[in-house]
Amino acid sequence: MSSDTQHPGLSTQDSALSTQHFWAALPHPIIGLAPMDGVTDAPFRLTVATQGRPDVIFTEFTSVMDVCRGPAHMLSSLIYSEAERPVVAQLYGKDPDVFYQAAHIVCELGFDGLDINMGCPSRSVAASGSGAGLIRTPDLAHDIMRAARQGIADWAAGRSLTDAGLKESRAELIQAMNLRRNGRPAAPRRTIPLSVKTRIGYDTVIVERWIEHLLAEQPVAISVHGRTLEQMYRGEADWSAIERAAQLARKTKTLLLGNGDVQSLQDVVRRVRQHAVHGVLIGRGTLGEPWLFRHKEAARAAVSDATRTVASESPTLEERFRVMLDQARLYEAIMDRQCFPRMRKHLGWYCNGFPGAAAMRAAMVRASSSEDVARIVAEHQAGSPLRSAAPPLETTASVA
Ligand SMILES: Cc1cc2nc3c(=O)[nH]c(=O)nc-3n(C[C@H](O)[C@H](O)[C@H](O)COP(=O)(O)O)c2cc1C
């Protein structure tokens, strides 16, 4: 952040103003799609948006260094479709100056919000001080939030990407992404809201101290995954810790979304009733289930009216296959066709819970195109033995 543009964080009034953006208009409880690296890519998010429309959608996290200076292909995690709105870009990193620049790019790309990852436990991210590593450096976490907010404010006030210190070639790349998405070179200038996604502690639960610290910076929303970094994904999410975070947030204007082990809309109802969160993010429950949000209005109604229930109907097998094939075609249309092996894990997740699913999954982890997917489905439906297409390049049918 250059010193000529730097001034102390935005005033309370400015911060409250940003809550006038999409978050303030969302119905409660908010039911959103959690960010998942390697999973919530643009074709999957568009499929989820088309199938059930969550209230808010987050991109996979992207490093601020990659956003500002990385090779062009690293920006593919920031490709999105208009149908996903409201869609929030999630970034991680540890350098406030780079966050300041990256915030300009997120705004220029027309995202509805910017979310800072303070929860990723992976060795490569957290050990270097980014992601959940920021729980150990709370002052730096504040600096990063202020820098990102400043970047958003300066962009809204008219600052260009090159004025912010980014290269002309990066500005051209962003413009090309915008043109491809909606035919317009840049998004209209506006202030977008800043949110944070985090965990309940690093090696011990310090949720009160940590959330109080984040609340001091007035993010519009905090999403809390009810595990410490050290727990990774082991054990059960601690919803009593999430509830304590929600109680603190209720004294402020910040929204508190709970996250962890929510597998269904019935779980959403139970968690919101019991723990008084403003909303819930669902991650792994959506794998192979992009229609999970379909009955979210019934879930919302059931939160306030205990006599109501939420249907847990599954789509027919034909529909499951059609949605899977549509996602495979979207993958080819939106992403680089050569990256199709990354779609295989999704195919594997769709092949679950019906007779012959295991054989179909074994064939799908070798699919190299949507044509392969269509052929495997047709073979399954005809009852013929499933042939595989090619040697497996990536056989990730489980979650990292
Ligand atoms: C494969 C995978 C990738 C993830 N990537 C991200 C990420 O990019 N950003 C983030 O904030 N959380 C990420 N998470 C954490 C999820 O957003 C969520 O907090 C966690 O999975 C718990 O929610 P769930 O039980 O509903 O899945 C990831 C989780 C998984 C399983």
The ligand as a MOL file (V3000), in Angstrom:
LIG
                    3D

  0  0  0     0  0            999 V3000
M  V30 BEGIN CTAB
M  V30 COUNTS 31 33 0 0 0
M  V30 BEGIN ATOM
M  V30 1 C -11.2790 -30.2870 -0.2270 0
M  V30 2 C -11.5020 -29.1170 0.6590 0
M  V30 3 C -11.0170 -27.8820 0.2870 0
M  V30 4 C -11.2240 -26.7620 1.1010 0
M  V30 5 N -10.7880 -25.5540 0.6710 0
M  V30 6 C -11.0980 -24.4380 1.3940 0
M  V30 7 C -10.7920 -23.1450 0.8980 0
M  V30 8 O -10.2760 -22.9650 -0.2180 0
M  V30 9 N -11.1030 -22.0870 1.6820 0
M  V30 10 C -11.6970 -22.2240 2.9190 0
M  V30 11 O -11.9700 -21.2440 3.5870 0
M  V30 12 N -12.0130 -23.4430 3.3840 0
M  V30 13 C -11.7520 -24.5290 2.6520 0
M  V30 14 N -12.1330 -25.7550 3.1010 0
M  V30 15 C -12.8910 -25.8580 4.3620 0
M  V30 16 C -14.4020 -25.8120 4.1010 0
M  V30 17 O -14.7940 -24.5640 3.5950 0
M  V30 18 C -15.1740 -26.0700 5.3880 0
M  V30 19 O -14.7910 -25.1210 6.3310 0
M  V30 20 C -14.9170 -27.4720 5.9570 0
M  V30 21 O -14.9340 -28.4540 4.9440 0
M  V30 22 C -15.9690 -27.8390 7.0050 0
M  V30 23 O -17.2640 -27.7500 6.4520 0
M  V30 24 P -18.0630 -29.0720 5.9400 0
M  V30 25 O -18.0700 -30.0380 7.0630 0
M  V30 26 O -19.4220 -28.5430 5.5730 0
M  V30 27 O -17.3070 -29.5750 4.7710 0
M  V30 28 C -11.9180 -26.8790 2.3220 0
M  V30 29 C -12.4090 -28.1370 2.6910 0
M  V30 30 C -12.2230 -29.2470 1.8800 0
M  V30 31 C -12.7880 -30.5460 2.3130 0
M  V30 END ATOM
M  V30 BEGIN BOND
M  V30 1 1 1 2
M  V30 2 1 2 3
M  V30 3 2 2 30
M  V30 4 2 3 4
M  V30 5 1 4 5
M  V30 6 1 4 28
M  V30 7 2 5 6
M  V30 8 1 6 7
M  V30 9 1 6 13
M  V30 10 2 7 8
M  V30 11 1 7 9
M  V30 12 1 9 10
M  V30 13 2 10 11
M  V30 14 1 10 12
M  V30 15 2 12 13
M  V30 16 1 13 14
M  V30 17 1 14 15
M  V30 18 1 14 28
M  V30 19 1 15 16
M  V30 20 1 16 17
M  V30 21 1 16 18
M  V30 22 1 18 19
M  V30 23 1 18 20
M  V30 24 1 20 21
M  V30 25 1 20 22
M  V30 26 1 22 23
M  V30 27 1 23 24
M  V30 28 2 24 25
M  V30 29 1 24 26
M  V30 30 1 24 27
M  V30 31 2 28 29
M  V30 32 1 29 30
M  V30 33 1 30 31
M  V30 END BOND
M  V30 END CTAB
M  END
